[in-house]
Amino acid sequence: MHGWTQAILWLSVGLYGYLIVHHALQAVLSRERAQNLWLIGFLICCLVFSFVDVQMYRETPTPAPNAWGYAVGQFVASAFCATLFVQILNQLLCLRLERWVRGLWAITLPLPLFAALGWIVAPAFEARPILTGGYYIQGVSTGLGLIYSVVYLGAFLGVFIVAYRRWRQHTPQNRVLLAALSVMIPLILTDMLVYYGVLSFIPTWNYNYWVISLALSIRLNAQIYQLTRDLDQANQELQDAYRQMVAQERLSAIGQVVRGIVHDLKNFFNNVQSLSDVGIMRAKRDPEFDPSRYFESIRSATEQAHQYLMDLLAMTREDGDVELTEVAPVEIVREVERLSGARLFSPPIVLVNNLPQTLRMQADRRYLKQLFLNLTLNAIQAMRDWEGERRIEYAWVEHPEKTILVICDTGPGMPPEVRDHLFERAVTTRLHGSGIGLTLVHRAIEKHHGTIQVQSEPGQGTTFVCIFPTPPICSAYAETAVVGAA
């Protein structure tokens, strides 16, 4: 074997071996699995062709042992290369040649059997002198083999004609690919002239496959790189959109709360105004009048109004570190009832607080309120069109090592397909909801390193069991108290 033929073989092994490993990794790691697998198949066929093609170079015109097998392998490998090339180029350039591709596969798949039967390559050889010295032992094709050769050559050139006719429709990347692949056209024409004896033998097919392999590999890598950039950009946009949704949901919750307490604030300020007017009138009529009782009432009303405003402010605070303090869950429920306000009256909904008056737990007051408020508003919304009993209950399950709080309603419940994916983003039980409220509930539980369980069946209400890892500070039961009803 000549030194230059050994160089061709080792260059082919190195090039194809690297590209096969590279695209095998990309097939596993990227979403372009199908195209990478097609290209791996093409590279394997190119490697097989290079190996058997090199065996056909001889220093003398004497065929090598197993020369007929090498000739058959060469023909079959080149046939699969042609078919895979058309398949890959059709996909990359979106040429819409699916029927053409299926036809090529239909005649290529039985080709190994035909070749093994001797229908493609005859058991005869031609020794063609090479310009660089030595001979190339060329197998002689049968009539059927010549037909196959013309078909594959036509497929090679035909796909270029179709691609160039759609030049304006291609992206810049596809135009560069097509221009790079066009280098092989003069190589194919040279091979045709050599095959028909117009030129002395010049080995060109290996160079063809090198050009094709490198061009397709670079194009596919560029496509994966672009897809990766697009995916990163889409992920960033999704994160931004999610943050906006969280902010909008927080504002939506504030809007719901504001609508519920506006009438209460008006009552507070009406009381302040009335007490002030009466106190002023009595002070004018009675110089010995003691206004302390009026001032105490005014102070109580303003403190309640101030607490309302502080609750709204807490709902607008950005996320921060968890601040664990001793919290009374029963007080959180009372605050949630006040914040729910007028929403409990249309339609009438009863809030029942079964939490012990003396129960305390270590929790972040803001997150715990957010948890109770979102679950309460979600239950109120779910029961808006419910014809059955409308009741929301808050309870506690005694446990020596954990604090377990339960929120349940008598509403319409949820089907399993909603219940099982309830805390995933964009999953909601409401007709026009975004699902962020339940995501905030899950986040509040995670902030406390706890867990939440959902029990719900259609028509049988919904129960949320919130499990906090810290033990309760007090385990004494209190009597049931109805904290909100209409």
ZIBEL-V498593 format. One record per pair of residues at least 24 apart in sequence whose C-alpha atoms are under 8 Angstrom apart, sorted by the first residue. I is the first residue (numbers start at 0). GAP is how many residues later the second one is. Records with the same first field share a line. If there is no record, write none. Layout:
I->GAP  GAP
//
This chain:
0->54  56  57  58
1->55  56  57
4->49  52
5->48
7->42  46  198
8->41  42  45
11->35  38  198
12->34
15->27  28  30  31  197
18->24  198
19->24
29->194
31->192
34->53  56  185
35->184
37->46  50
38->45  49  177  178
40->43
41->38  39  42  43
42->170
44->32  33  35  36
45->31  32  35  163
47->25  26  29
48->24  25  28  29
49->156
55->80  81  82
56->77  78  79  80
57->76  77  78  79
58->74  75  76
59->74  75
60->66  67  73  74  75  76
61->65  75
62->62  64  74
67->53  55  56  71
70->50  67  68
71->43  44  48  49
75->35  36  39
78->29  73
79->28
81->70  73  74
82->25  69  72
84->71
85->69  70  73
88->70
89->69
91->82
92->70  77  81
94->67  68
118->25  26
119->24  25  26
120->24
127->72  73
128->71  72
129->70  71  72
130->69  70  71
135->65
156->28
172->46
173->45
176->38  39  42
179->31  35
180->30  31  34
182->28
183->24  27  28
244->189  191
245->190
248->185  187  188
249->65  66
250->65
253->58  61  62
255->84
256->55  82  83  84
257->81
258->82  83
259->79  80  81  82  83
260->77  78  79  80  81
264->40
267->33  34  36  37
268->32  33
270->27  30
271->25  26  29  30
307->31
313->52
314->51  55
321->42  125  126
322->40  41  42
323->38  39  40  41
324->36  37  38  39  40
325->34  35  36  37
326->33  34  35  36  37  38
327->29  30  31  32  33
328->26  30  31  32
329->25  26  27  29
331->33  36  37  40
332->36  39  61
333->149
335->33  36  37  40
336->146  147
339->33  36  37
342->37
343->36  140  141  142
344->140  141
345->38
346->37
347->42  137  138
348->31  41  42  43  135  136  137
349->40  41  42  132  134  135  136
350->40  41  42  43  131  132  133  134
351->39  40  41  42  128  129  130  131  132
352->40  41  42  127  128  129  130
353->39  40  41  42  124  125  126  127
354->39  40  41  122  123  125
355->40  119  120  121  122  123
356->120  121
357->116  117  118  119  120
358->113  114  115  116  117  118
359->112  113  114
360->42  109  110  111  112  113
361->108  110  111
362->85
363->84
366->77  80
367->76
369->70  71  74
370->69  70  71  73  74
373->63  64  66  67
374->32  62  63  66
377->51  52  59
378->30  32
380->49
381->29  30  47  48
382->28  29
385->25  26
397->77
398->72  73
399->71  72
400->68  69  70  71
401->65  66  67  68  69  70
402->64  65  66  67  68  69
403->61  62  63  64
404->60  61  62
405->57  58  59  60
406->56  57  58
407->53  54  55  56
408->52  53  54
409->50  51  52
410->48  49  50  51
411->46  47  48  49  50
412->43  44  45  46  47  48  49
413->42  43  44  45  47  48
414->41  42  43
415->41
418->35  37
//
